[in-house]
């Protein structure tokens, strides 16, 4: 069984600095808190944390993990910053761990959620989509439409 937890970075500040350097806004910090509350209400398996190296994604991952009491490394990689949705799929399927958390960007993160769930999913800032693949033993075995939606959380509708 493979669990894939997709997290779109929380809301970031204005475009008055280079995009990659933008930080979370006050709204973004609230979105992280709302997501942490949701994740505390479900059993979260321990897993590999992958994250874009943009400030807003690293801040989202750091704040969320802190609120959840999760320790350990986060694998920062610049590839998640500008990669396309199909590239995200390829990179996910190259992983070896049975539980993967990915904190990244739209539109690619929405593409991945939609691709694996077989339904259109729009990931909002601070949102999360938890997919479970009952019949896969490795991320290399993931396929289009094969993910069961455990939940889709949107902090804007809480």
ZAKE-19727 format. One record per residue: residue number from 1; x, z negated, y negated of N, C-alpha, C, O in turn. Coordinates in Angstrom, 1 decimal. Layout:
{NUM; {X; Z; Y}; {X; Z; Y}; {X; Z; Y}; {X; Z; Y}}
...
//
This chain:
{1; {0.8; 0.0; 1.2}; {0.0; 0.0; 0.0}; {0.9; 0.0; -1.2}; {1.9; -0.7; -1.3}}
{2; {0.5; 0.8; -2.2}; {1.2; 0.9; -3.5}; {0.3; 0.5; -4.6}; {-0.8; 0.9; -4.7}}
{3; {0.8; -0.4; -5.5}; {0.0; -0.7; -6.7}; {0.8; -0.2; -7.9}; {2.0; -0.3; -8.1}}
{4; {0.0; 0.5; -8.8}; {0.6; 1.1; -10.0}; {-0.2; 0.5; -11.2}; {-1.4; 0.8; -11.3}}
{5; {0.5; -0.2; -12.1}; {-0.2; -0.8; -13.2}; {0.4; -0.1; -14.5}; {1.5; -0.3; -14.8}}
{6; {-0.5; 0.6; -15.1}; {-0.1; 1.4; -16.3}; {-0.6; 0.7; -17.5}; {-1.7; 0.3; -17.6}}
{7; {0.3; 0.5; -18.5}; {0.1; -0.2; -19.7}; {0.5; 0.7; -20.9}; {1.6; 1.1; -21.0}}
{8; {-0.5; 1.0; -21.8}; {-0.1; 1.7; -23.0}; {0.4; 0.7; -24.0}; {-0.3; -0.4; -24.1}}
{9; {1.4; 0.9; -24.7}; {1.9; 0.0; -25.7}; {0.8; -0.4; -26.7}; {-0.2; 0.4; -26.9}}
{10; {0.9; -1.6; -27.2}; {-0.1; -2.1; -28.2}; {0.0; -1.4; -29.5}; {1.0; -0.7; -29.8}}
{11; {-0.9; -1.5; -30.4}; {-1.0; -0.9; -31.7}; {0.3; -1.2; -32.5}; {0.8; -2.3; -32.5}}
{12; {0.8; -0.2; -33.1}; {2.1; -0.3; -33.9}; {1.8; -0.1; -35.3}; {0.8; 0.4; -35.8}}
{13; {2.8; -0.5; -36.1}; {2.7; -0.4; -37.6}; {2.7; 1.0; -38.1}; {2.7; 1.9; -37.4}}
{14; {2.7; 1.1; -39.4}; {2.6; 2.4; -40.1}; {3.8; 3.3; -39.9}; {4.8; 2.8; -39.4}}
{15; {3.6; 4.5; -40.2}; {4.6; 5.5; -40.0}; {5.6; 5.5; -41.2}; {5.9; 6.6; -41.8}}
{16; {6.1; 4.4; -41.6}; {7.0; 4.3; -42.7}; {8.5; 4.1; -42.2}; {9.4; 3.8; -43.0}}
{17; {8.7; 4.3; -40.9}; {10.0; 4.2; -40.3}; {10.0; 5.2; -39.2}; {9.0; 5.7; -38.8}}
{18; {11.2; 5.6; -38.7}; {11.3; 6.5; -37.5}; {10.3; 6.1; -36.4}; {10.3; 4.9; -36.1}}
{19; {9.7; 7.0; -35.8}; {8.7; 6.7; -34.8}; {9.2; 5.7; -33.7}; {8.5; 4.8; -33.4}}
{20; {10.3; 6.0; -33.2}; {10.8; 5.2; -32.1}; {11.1; 3.7; -32.5}; {11.2; 2.8; -31.6}}
{21; {11.3; 3.5; -33.8}; {11.6; 2.2; -34.3}; {10.4; 1.4; -34.7}; {10.5; 0.2; -35.1}}
{22; {9.2; 2.0; -34.7}; {8.0; 1.3; -35.1}; {7.7; 0.1; -34.3}; {7.9; 0.1; -33.1}}
{23; {7.3; -1.0; -34.9}; {7.1; -2.3; -34.3}; {5.6; -2.5; -34.1}; {4.7; -1.9; -34.7}}
{24; {5.2; -3.5; -33.3}; {3.8; -3.9; -33.2}; {3.3; -4.4; -34.5}; {3.9; -5.1; -35.2}}
{25; {2.0; -4.1; -34.7}; {1.3; -4.6; -35.8}; {0.6; -5.9; -35.4}; {0.7; -6.3; -34.3}}
{26; {-0.1; -6.6; -36.4}; {-0.8; -7.8; -36.1}; {-1.9; -7.4; -35.1}; {-2.2; -8.2; -34.1}}
{27; {-2.6; -6.3; -35.2}; {-3.6; -5.8; -34.3}; {-2.9; -5.7; -32.9}; {-3.5; -6.0; -31.9}}
{28; {-1.7; -5.1; -32.8}; {-1.0; -4.9; -31.6}; {-0.7; -6.3; -30.9}; {-0.9; -6.4; -29.7}}
{29; {-0.3; -7.3; -31.6}; {-0.1; -8.6; -31.0}; {-1.4; -9.2; -30.5}; {-1.4; -9.8; -29.4}}
{30; {-2.5; -8.9; -31.2}; {-3.8; -9.4; -30.7}; {-4.2; -8.7; -29.4}; {-4.7; -9.3; -28.4}}
{31; {-3.9; -7.4; -29.3}; {-4.2; -6.6; -28.1}; {-3.4; -7.1; -27.0}; {-3.9; -7.2; -25.8}}
{32; {-2.1; -7.5; -27.2}; {-1.3; -8.0; -26.1}; {-1.9; -9.3; -25.6}; {-1.9; -9.5; -24.4}}
{33; {-2.3; -10.2; -26.5}; {-3.0; -11.4; -26.1}; {-4.2; -11.2; -25.3}; {-4.5; -11.9; -24.3}}
{34; {-5.1; -10.2; -25.7}; {-6.3; -9.9; -24.9}; {-5.9; -9.4; -23.6}; {-6.6; -9.7; -22.6}}
{35; {-4.9; -8.5; -23.5}; {-4.5; -8.0; -22.2}; {-4.0; -9.1; -21.3}; {-4.2; -9.1; -20.1}}
{36; {-3.2; -10.0; -21.9}; {-2.7; -11.1; -21.1}; {-3.8; -11.9; -20.5}; {-3.7; -12.4; -19.4}}
{37; {-4.8; -12.2; -21.3}; {-6.0; -12.9; -20.8}; {-6.6; -12.2; -19.6}; {-7.0; -12.9; -18.6}}
{38; {-6.8; -10.9; -19.7}; {-7.4; -10.1; -18.6}; {-6.5; -10.2; -17.4}; {-7.0; -10.5; -16.3}}
{39; {-5.2; -10.0; -17.6}; {-4.3; -10.0; -16.4}; {-4.1; -11.4; -15.8}; {-3.9; -11.5; -14.6}}
{40; {-4.3; -12.5; -16.5}; {-4.3; -13.8; -16.0}; {-5.5; -14.0; -15.0}; {-5.5; -14.9; -14.2}}
{41; {-6.6; -13.3; -15.2}; {-7.8; -13.4; -14.4}; {-7.8; -12.7; -13.1}; {-8.7; -12.9; -12.3}}
{42; {-6.7; -12.0; -12.9}; {-6.6; -11.2; -11.6}; {-5.2; -11.6; -11.0}; {-4.3; -12.1; -11.6}}
{43; {-5.1; -11.4; -9.7}; {-3.9; -11.7; -9.0}; {-2.9; -10.5; -9.3}; {-3.2; -9.4; -8.9}}
{44; {-1.8; -10.8; -9.9}; {-0.8; -9.8; -10.2}; {0.4; -9.9; -9.3}; {1.0; -10.9; -9.2}}
{45; {0.6; -8.9; -8.5}; {1.8; -8.9; -7.6}; {3.1; -8.8; -8.4}; {3.1; -8.2; -9.5}}
{46; {4.1; -9.3; -7.8}; {5.4; -9.1; -8.4}; {5.9; -7.7; -8.2}; {5.6; -7.1; -7.2}}
{47; {6.5; -7.1; -9.2}; {6.9; -5.7; -9.1}; {8.0; -5.3; -10.1}; {8.5; -6.1; -10.8}}
{48; {8.3; -4.0; -10.0}; {9.3; -3.4; -10.9}; {8.6; -3.1; -12.2}; {7.5; -2.5; -12.3}}
{49; {9.3; -3.4; -13.3}; {8.8; -3.1; -14.6}; {9.6; -2.0; -15.2}; {10.8; -2.2; -15.4}}
{50; {9.0; -0.9; -15.5}; {9.6; 0.3; -16.2}; {9.0; 0.3; -17.6}; {7.8; 0.1; -17.8}}
{51; {9.9; 0.7; -18.5}; {9.4; 0.7; -19.9}; {10.2; 1.7; -20.8}; {11.4; 1.9; -20.6}}
{52; {9.5; 2.4; -21.6}; {10.2; 3.2; -22.6}; {11.1; 2.3; -23.5}; {10.8; 1.1; -23.7}}
{53; {12.1; 2.9; -24.1}; {13.0; 2.1; -24.9}; {12.5; 2.1; -26.4}; {13.3; 1.6; -27.2}}
{54; {11.4; 2.6; -26.7}; {10.9; 2.6; -28.1}; {10.5; 1.1; -28.4}; {10.1; 0.4; -27.5}}
{55; {10.7; 0.7; -29.6}; {10.4; -0.7; -30.0}; {9.0; -1.2; -29.6}; {8.9; -2.3; -29.1}}
{56; {8.0; -0.4; -29.9}; {6.6; -0.9; -29.6}; {6.4; -1.1; -28.1}; {5.6; -1.9; -27.8}}
{57; {7.0; -0.3; -27.3}; {6.8; -0.5; -25.8}; {7.6; -1.7; -25.4}; {7.1; -2.5; -24.6}}
{58; {8.8; -1.9; -25.8}; {9.6; -3.1; -25.4}; {9.0; -4.4; -26.0}; {9.0; -5.4; -25.3}}
{59; {8.4; -4.3; -27.2}; {7.8; -5.5; -27.7}; {6.5; -5.8; -26.9}; {6.2; -7.0; -26.7}}
{60; {5.8; -4.8; -26.5}; {4.6; -5.0; -25.7}; {4.9; -5.6; -24.4}; {4.3; -6.6; -24.0}}
{61; {5.9; -5.1; -23.7}; {6.4; -5.6; -22.4}; {6.9; -7.0; -22.5}; {6.5; -7.9; -21.7}}
{62; {7.7; -7.3; -23.5}; {8.3; -8.6; -23.7}; {7.2; -9.7; -24.0}; {7.2; -10.7; -23.4}}
{63; {6.3; -9.4; -25.0}; {5.3; -10.3; -25.3}; {4.3; -10.6; -24.2}; {3.9; -11.7; -23.9}}
{64; {3.9; -9.5; -23.5}; {3.0; -9.6; -22.4}; {3.6; -10.5; -21.2}; {3.0; -11.4; -20.7}}
{65; {4.8; -10.1; -20.9}; {5.5; -10.9; -19.8}; {5.7; -12.4; -20.2}; {5.6; -13.2; -19.3}}
{66; {6.0; -12.6; -21.5}; {6.1; -14.0; -21.9}; {4.8; -14.8; -21.8}; {4.8; -15.9; -21.3}}
{67; {3.7; -14.1; -22.2}; {2.4; -14.8; -22.1}; {2.0; -15.0; -20.6}; {1.2; -15.9; -20.3}}
{68; {2.5; -14.1; -19.7}; {2.1; -14.3; -18.3}; {3.1; -15.1; -17.5}; {2.9; -15.4; -16.4}}
{69; {4.2; -15.5; -18.2}; {5.2; -16.3; -17.5}; {6.1; -15.5; -16.5}; {6.6; -16.1; -15.6}}
{70; {6.2; -14.2; -16.8}; {7.0; -13.4; -15.9}; {8.4; -13.3; -16.3}; {8.7; -13.0; -17.5}}
{71; {9.3; -13.6; -15.4}; {10.7; -13.5; -15.7}; {11.4; -12.4; -14.9}; {10.8; -11.8; -14.0}}
{72; {12.6; -12.0; -15.3}; {13.3; -10.9; -14.5}; {13.5; -9.7; -15.4}; {13.0; -9.7; -16.6}}
{73; {14.1; -8.7; -14.9}; {14.5; -7.6; -15.7}; {13.4; -6.6; -16.0}; {12.4; -6.5; -15.2}}
{74; {13.5; -5.9; -17.1}; {12.6; -4.8; -17.4}; {13.6; -3.6; -17.5}; {14.6; -3.6; -18.2}}
{75; {13.3; -2.5; -16.8}; {14.1; -1.3; -16.8}; {13.7; -0.4; -17.9}; {12.7; 0.3; -17.9}}
{76; {14.5; -0.5; -19.0}; {14.3; 0.4; -20.2}; {14.9; 1.7; -19.9}; {16.0; 1.8; -19.5}}
{77; {14.2; 2.8; -20.3}; {14.7; 4.1; -20.1}; {14.1; 5.0; -21.2}; {12.9; 5.1; -21.4}}
{78; {15.0; 5.8; -21.9}; {14.5; 6.7; -22.9}; {13.7; 7.8; -22.4}; {13.0; 8.5; -23.2}}
{79; {13.7; 8.1; -21.1}; {13.0; 9.2; -20.5}; {11.5; 9.0; -20.7}; {10.8; 10.0; -20.8}}
{80; {11.0; 7.8; -20.8}; {9.6; 7.6; -20.9}; {9.1; 7.8; -22.3}; {7.8; 7.9; -22.5}}
{81; {10.0; 8.0; -23.3}; {9.6; 8.1; -24.7}; {8.9; 9.5; -24.9}; {7.9; 9.6; -25.6}}
{82; {9.5; 10.6; -24.5}; {9.0; 11.9; -24.8}; {8.6; 12.7; -23.6}; {8.2; 13.9; -23.8}}
{83; {8.7; 12.2; -22.4}; {8.3; 12.9; -21.2}; {6.9; 13.3; -21.2}; {6.0; 12.6; -21.7}}
{84; {6.6; 14.4; -20.5}; {5.2; 14.8; -20.4}; {4.5; 14.1; -19.2}; {5.2; 13.4; -18.5}}
{85; {3.2; 14.2; -19.1}; {2.5; 13.5; -18.1}; {3.0; 14.0; -16.7}; {3.2; 13.1; -15.8}}
{86; {3.1; 15.3; -16.4}; {3.7; 15.7; -15.1}; {5.1; 15.1; -14.9}; {5.4; 14.8; -13.7}}
{87; {5.9; 15.0; -15.9}; {7.2; 14.3; -15.7}; {7.1; 12.9; -15.4}; {7.8; 12.4; -14.6}}
{88; {6.1; 12.2; -16.0}; {5.8; 10.8; -15.6}; {5.5; 10.7; -14.1}; {6.1; 9.8; -13.4}}
{89; {4.7; 11.6; -13.6}; {4.3; 11.6; -12.2}; {5.6; 11.7; -11.4}; {5.8; 11.0; -10.4}}
{90; {6.4; 12.7; -11.7}; {7.6; 12.9; -10.9}; {8.5; 11.6; -10.9}; {9.1; 11.3; -9.9}}
{91; {8.7; 11.0; -12.1}; {9.5; 9.8; -12.2}; {8.9; 8.6; -11.4}; {9.7; 7.9; -10.8}}
{92; {7.6; 8.5; -11.5}; {7.0; 7.4; -10.7}; {7.2; 7.6; -9.2}; {7.5; 6.7; -8.5}}
{93; {7.1; 8.8; -8.8}; {7.2; 9.1; -7.3}; {8.6; 9.0; -6.8}; {8.8; 9.0; -5.6}}
{94; {9.6; 8.9; -7.7}; {11.0; 8.7; -7.3}; {11.3; 7.2; -7.1}; {12.4; 6.9; -6.7}}
{95; {10.4; 6.3; -7.5}; {10.7; 4.9; -7.4}; {10.6; 4.5; -5.9}; {10.1; 5.2; -5.1}}
{96; {11.1; 3.3; -5.6}; {11.1; 2.8; -4.3}; {10.3; 1.6; -4.0}; {10.1; 1.2; -2.9}}
{97; {9.9; 0.9; -5.1}; {9.2; -0.4; -5.0}; {7.7; -0.2; -4.8}; {7.1; 0.8; -5.3}}
{98; {7.0; -1.1; -4.0}; {5.6; -0.9; -3.7}; {4.7; -1.3; -4.9}; {3.5; -1.0; -4.9}}
{99; {5.2; -2.0; -5.9}; {4.4; -2.4; -7.1}; {5.2; -2.0; -8.3}; {6.4; -2.4; -8.5}}
{100; {4.6; -1.2; -9.1}; {5.2; -0.6; -10.3}; {4.4; -0.9; -11.6}; {3.2; -0.6; -11.6}}
{101; {5.0; -1.5; -12.6}; {4.4; -1.6; -13.9}; {5.1; -0.6; -14.8}; {6.3; -0.6; -14.8}}
{102; {4.3; 0.1; -15.5}; {4.9; 1.1; -16.5}; {4.3; 0.9; -17.9}; {3.1; 0.9; -18.0}}
{103; {5.1; 0.5; -18.8}; {4.7; 0.4; -20.2}; {5.2; 1.6; -21.0}; {6.4; 1.8; -21.1}}
{104; {4.3; 2.4; -21.4}; {4.7; 3.7; -22.0}; {3.7; 4.2; -23.0}; {3.0; 3.4; -23.6}}
{105; {3.7; 5.5; -23.2}; {3.0; 6.2; -24.4}; {1.9; 7.1; -23.9}; {1.9; 7.6; -22.8}}
{106; {1.0; 7.4; -24.9}; {0.0; 8.4; -24.8}; {0.6; 9.7; -25.4}; {1.5; 9.6; -26.2}}
{107; {0.2; 10.8; -24.9}; {-0.9; 11.1; -24.0}; {-0.4; 11.0; -22.5}; {-1.3; 11.1; -21.6}}
{108; {0.9; 10.8; -22.2}; {1.4; 10.9; -20.9}; {0.8; 9.8; -20.0}; {0.5; 10.0; -18.8}}
{109; {0.6; 8.6; -20.5}; {0.1; 7.5; -19.7}; {-1.3; 7.7; -19.3}; {-1.7; 7.4; -18.2}}
{110; {-2.1; 8.3; -20.2}; {-3.5; 8.7; -19.9}; {-3.5; 9.8; -18.8}; {-4.4; 9.8; -17.9}}
{111; {-2.6; 10.7; -18.9}; {-2.5; 11.8; -17.9}; {-2.3; 11.2; -16.5}; {-2.9; 11.6; -15.6}}
{112; {-1.4; 10.2; -16.4}; {-1.0; 9.6; -15.1}; {-2.2; 8.9; -14.6}; {-2.6; 9.0; -13.4}}
{113; {-2.9; 8.1; -15.4}; {-4.1; 7.4; -15.0}; {-5.2; 8.4; -14.5}; {-5.8; 8.1; -13.4}}
{114; {-5.4; 9.4; -15.2}; {-6.4; 10.4; -14.8}; {-6.0; 11.2; -13.6}; {-6.8; 11.4; -12.7}}
{115; {-4.7; 11.6; -13.5}; {-4.2; 12.3; -12.4}; {-4.4; 11.6; -11.1}; {-4.9; 12.1; -10.1}}
{116; {-3.9; 10.3; -11.1}; {-3.9; 9.5; -9.8}; {-5.3; 9.0; -9.5}; {-5.6; 8.8; -8.3}}
{117; {-6.2; 8.8; -10.5}; {-7.5; 8.2; -10.2}; {-8.5; 9.3; -9.9}; {-9.5; 9.1; -9.2}}
{118; {-8.2; 10.6; -10.3}; {-9.2; 11.6; -10.1}; {-10.3; 11.6; -11.0}; {-11.3; 12.4; -10.8}}
{119; {-10.2; 10.8; -12.1}; {-11.3; 10.8; -13.1}; {-10.6; 10.7; -14.5}; {-9.5; 10.3; -14.6}}
{120; {-11.3; 11.2; -15.5}; {-10.7; 11.1; -16.9}; {-10.7; 9.7; -17.4}; {-11.7; 9.0; -17.5}}
{121; {-9.4; 9.3; -17.7}; {-9.2; 7.9; -18.2}; {-8.4; 8.1; -19.5}; {-7.4; 8.7; -19.5}}
{122; {-9.0; 7.5; -20.6}; {-8.3; 7.5; -21.9}; {-7.7; 6.1; -22.1}; {-8.5; 5.1; -22.2}}
{123; {-6.4; 6.0; -22.1}; {-5.8; 4.7; -22.4}; {-5.7; 4.5; -23.9}; {-5.0; 5.2; -24.6}}
{124; {-6.3; 3.4; -24.3}; {-6.2; 3.0; -25.7}; {-5.0; 2.1; -25.9}; {-4.4; 1.6; -24.9}}
{125; {-4.6; 1.9; -27.1}; {-3.4; 1.0; -27.4}; {-3.7; -0.4; -26.8}; {-4.8; -0.9; -27.0}}
{126; {-2.8; -1.0; -26.1}; {-2.9; -2.3; -25.5}; {-3.8; -2.3; -24.2}; {-4.2; -3.3; -23.7}}
{127; {-4.1; -1.1; -23.8}; {-4.9; -0.9; -22.6}; {-4.1; -0.9; -21.3}; {-2.9; -0.7; -21.3}}
{128; {-4.8; -1.1; -20.2}; {-4.2; -1.2; -18.9}; {-5.1; -0.5; -17.8}; {-6.3; -0.6; -17.9}}
{129; {-4.5; 0.2; -16.9}; {-5.2; 0.8; -15.8}; {-4.4; 0.4; -14.5}; {-3.3; 0.7; -14.4}}
{130; {-5.1; -0.3; -13.7}; {-4.5; -0.8; -12.4}; {-5.1; 0.1; -11.3}; {-6.3; 0.1; -11.0}}
{131; {-4.2; 0.8; -10.6}; {-4.5; 1.7; -9.5}; {-3.9; 1.2; -8.2}; {-2.7; 0.7; -8.2}}
{132; {-4.6; 1.3; -7.1}; {-4.1; 0.9; -5.8}; {-4.3; 2.1; -4.9}; {-5.3; 2.7; -4.8}}
{133; {-3.2; 2.3; -4.1}; {-3.1; 3.4; -3.2}; {-3.0; 2.8; -1.8}; {-2.0; 2.4; -1.3}}
{134; {-4.2; 2.6; -1.1}; {-4.3; 1.9; 0.1}; {-3.5; 2.5; 1.3}; {-2.9; 1.8; 2.1}}
{135; {-3.3; 3.9; 1.3}; {-2.8; 4.5; 2.4}; {-1.4; 5.1; 2.1}; {-0.9; 5.9; 2.9}}
{136; {-0.7; 4.6; 1.1}; {0.6; 5.1; 0.8}; {1.6; 3.9; 1.1}; {1.3; 2.8; 0.8}}
{137; {2.7; 4.2; 1.6}; {3.7; 3.2; 1.9}; {4.9; 3.3; 1.0}; {5.8; 2.4; 0.9}}
{138; {5.0; 4.4; 0.2}; {6.0; 4.6; -0.8}; {5.5; 5.4; -1.9}; {4.6; 6.2; -1.8}}
{139; {6.0; 5.2; -3.1}; {5.6; 6.0; -4.3}; {5.7; 7.5; -4.1}; {5.0; 8.3; -4.7}}
{140; {6.6; 7.9; -3.2}; {6.8; 9.3; -2.9}; {5.6; 9.9; -2.2}; {5.4; 11.1; -2.1}}
{141; {4.7; 9.0; -1.6}; {3.5; 9.5; -0.9}; {2.3; 9.5; -1.8}; {1.2; 9.8; -1.3}}
{142; {2.4; 9.1; -3.1}; {1.3; 9.1; -4.0}; {0.8; 10.6; -4.2}; {1.6; 11.5; -4.2}}
{143; {-0.5; 10.7; -4.3}; {-1.1; 12.1; -4.5}; {-2.2; 12.0; -5.5}; {-2.9; 11.0; -5.8}}
{144; {-2.5; 13.2; -6.1}; {-3.6; 13.4; -7.1}; {-4.9; 12.9; -6.5}; {-5.3; 13.2; -5.4}}
{145; {-5.6; 12.0; -7.3}; {-6.9; 11.5; -6.9}; {-7.0; 10.5; -5.9}; {-8.0; 10.1; -5.5}}
{146; {-5.8; 10.0; -5.4}; {-5.8; 9.1; -4.2}; {-5.8; 7.6; -4.7}; {-5.9; 6.7; -3.8}}
{147; {-5.7; 7.3; -6.0}; {-5.7; 5.9; -6.4}; {-7.0; 5.4; -6.6}; {-7.9; 6.0; -7.2}}
{148; {-7.3; 4.2; -6.1}; {-8.5; 3.4; -6.3}; {-8.3; 2.6; -7.5}; {-7.4; 1.9; -7.7}}
{149; {-9.3; 2.7; -8.4}; {-9.3; 2.0; -9.7}; {-9.6; 0.5; -9.5}; {-10.8; 0.2; -9.2}}
{150; {-8.6; -0.4; -9.6}; {-8.9; -1.8; -9.5}; {-9.6; -2.3; -10.8}; {-10.6; -3.0; -10.7}}
{151; {-9.0; -1.9; -11.9}; {-9.7; -2.1; -13.2}; {-9.1; -1.2; -14.3}; {-7.9; -0.8; -14.2}}
{152; {-9.9; -1.0; -15.3}; {-9.4; -0.3; -16.5}; {-9.8; -1.2; -17.7}; {-11.0; -1.4; -17.9}}
{153; {-8.8; -1.7; -18.4}; {-9.0; -2.6; -19.5}; {-8.7; -1.9; -20.9}; {-7.7; -1.3; -21.1}}
{154; {-9.7; -2.0; -21.8}; {-9.5; -1.5; -23.1}; {-9.8; -2.7; -24.1}; {-10.9; -3.2; -24.2}}
{155; {-8.8; -3.1; -24.8}; {-9.0; -4.3; -25.7}; {-9.9; -4.0; -26.9}; {-10.4; -5.0; -27.5}}
{156; {-10.2; -2.8; -27.2}; {-11.0; -2.5; -28.3}; {-12.5; -2.7; -28.0}; {-13.4; -2.8; -28.9}}
{157; {-12.8; -2.9; -26.7}; {-14.2; -3.2; -26.3}; {-14.5; -4.5; -25.7}; {-15.4; -4.7; -25.0}}
{158; {-13.6; -5.4; -26.0}; {-13.7; -6.8; -25.5}; {-14.7; -7.6; -26.3}; {-15.0; -8.8; -26.0}}
//
